[in-house]
């Protein structure tokens, strides 16, 4: 009887360990493999192309079909806890034009490794982007698609419109990001060179924004 009881206890312990391992494996499962950089590049190229931007959403929805869908004028996004975040259009901005009070929400990118959706908000004139956290459902308003640093702790946005936001660098703060540096100057993203150097292209030259102990500074290139 003692041997039987010992075997039952050993089997119970083994089953417990297996279940724990299964749970840990599930929790540590990697995010889906999608081309996040390609999505950001595509969204960036459509930043000033309203018609093409509105027409591009079906491809992104197909990519994120397990967590995002559209129901007529509502964009429905699923959080990681199963709850949903919804964005409803107000007088949708149609490709051929629309009401001057129109507002459209378009899924521009799905970024599972960043725990985020990128929503392009278009108005009759102007607009912005929302970086929606898939854990909390909270939205961060930004001027352009985000260009993340290699380690993902920062991203840069670019707004070249007159009176726009210019160049802004954001830094991770908890599960969101906060503004770390801003320059009211029109420029285009080129690339990150490591985590502390950002190359940008102005009207005549490519320059470098560098982070040091004293913060970020713009270094003008000679050519």
N, C-alpha and C positions, 0 to 999 in steps of 0.2 A: 504493500500500500504506500509505503514511503517513497519507493521509486516512482510510482505512478504520479504521486503528488508533485514530486520534483520535476518530472517531465512536463506536467501541466504548467507549472510555474515558469519553466524555461521557455515553453511555447508561447505563454502569455507575454513574457519579456521580449521575445523575438518579434512577436506581432506588433507590440508597442513601438519597438525601434523602427520597424519597417514603416508603420503609419507615420511616425515622426519624420522619417526620411522623405516619404512621399510628400508630406505637407511642406517641408523645407524646399524640396525640389520645385514644387508648384510656385511657392512664393518667390523663388530666385530665378524663375524662368525669364529668359532674355526677351526684350521687346521684339515685335515683328520686324523682319528685315525689309525695310522699304527705303527707297532712294530719297532721303530727306533733303540732302543737298540739292538734288535735282529739282525737287518741288520748290524749294526756296528760290532757286535760280529762275524757274519758270514764273513764279509769282512776281519776282522782281522785274522780269522783262515785261510783264503785263501791268505794271503799276500805273502807267499813264495810258493804258489801252482799255477803256471801259467796255467796249463791245466784246472784244476777245476775252477779257477777264470774265465777263458774265457767261460766256459760252464755254469756258474751260472747266466749270465746276463738275459736270458729270464724270469726267475722268478721275478727279480726286475722290468723289463719292464712291466710285467703283473700287478704288484702292482701299478706302476706309469703310467698306460696306458693313463690316461687323460692328462698327461703332458710330457711324454717321449716316444720316439719311435725310431726304427732303420730302416734306408733305406739303405740296403746293407752295404757299408762301412762307412756310416755316422750315428752318434748318434745325434739325434735332441731333444733338451730339450726346454720346453716352460717356459718363464719367467712369472712373475705375471702380467705384462702389456700386455701380448699377443705376444710379440716378441719372437724370438727363438735364441738359442745358438747352434751352430753345431760344432761337432768335427769329422774330417775326418781321417780315418786310412790311413797310408802310408805303402803300402806293408804289409797287415795284418799279425800279428803274429799268425800263425795257431797252434792248439794243437800239431800237429805232427812235428812242426818246421817250419821255414820260412826264409825269406831273412834276412840277418844280419842288414839291414837298416829298418826293420819292426817297426811299431808303431801302437798299437791297443788301442782304447779307449772303456772302458767297464763301463756301469752304475753299480756301486757297491752298492749304497744306495740312497734312496729318503728320505729326512729329512724335511718334511713340517713345523714342529714346529721350526726348525732352519733356515727356508727360504733357504734351500740348497739342492743341489745334490752332491753326492760324485762320482767322475769319477776316475776309476783306469786306469792309463796310463802304458801300458806294452811295453817294447822294447825287442830286442833280448837278451840284457843283461841289467838288472836293470829296473828302472822305478820309478814312483812316483804317487801321487794322486792329484786331483784337487778338492777343495771345491768351488763349483760354486754357487754364490749367485743368488737366483731366482728373486730378485728385480732388481739388477743392471746388472746381467749377468757376473760380474767380477769373475775371478778365482784366488784362492789362492793355490799355490803349497805347498804341505805338504808331509812328508816322509811316513806316514802311515794313516790308518783310524783314525779319531779323537775320543778321549774319553772325552766327555763333563762332566764338573763339574755339580753338582745338579742344580745350579742356571743358568747354561748355559752361564755364562760370560767368561768361560775359557775352554780350552780343551788341552789334552796332546797327543803327538805323540811319537812313539817309532821306532827307526831304529837300529837294532842290527848288521847290516853288518859292516865288517871291514872298517874303514874310513867313516862310515855312520854318520847320523845326531845325533844319540844317543837319549837322552830324551829331548824333547822340550815342554815347556808350552807356550800356546798362550792366549792372553787376548783380549776381545772385544774392538774394536776401530771403532766407527761409525757403519756402516753396515758390517764391515769386522773384521779381527783379526790381531794382530801384535805379533811378538815373544817377550816374556817377560823373559824367562829363558831357559838356555840350559846347558846340561851336556853331554860331549862326553863319554858316557858309555852305554854299552849294557844292557838292562833290558826289562822286560815284564810288561805290565799293569796288575794290580790286581784289584784295585777299588779306587774310591774317598771316603774319609771319611770326609764328609762335603765339604765345598768349599775351605778350606785352607790346606787340608792334602791329599796327594796322595800316595797310597801304590804301590810299584813296587817290582818285583821279579828279583833278580840277579841270578848268577850261584849257589850260596850257601845259600842265605838268602833273606828274605823279608825286605825291608827298607822303610822308610817314607820320603817323601819330604814335608816340612812344610813351609808355608808362614807366615812371621811375618812383623813387621813394616819395617824391613831392607831388606825384599825380601825373596826369596826362598832359603832353605838350605836342604841338604841331611843329614838325620840322619840314620847312619848305625845301623841295628839291631844286637843284640848279637847272634842271632841264625838264 
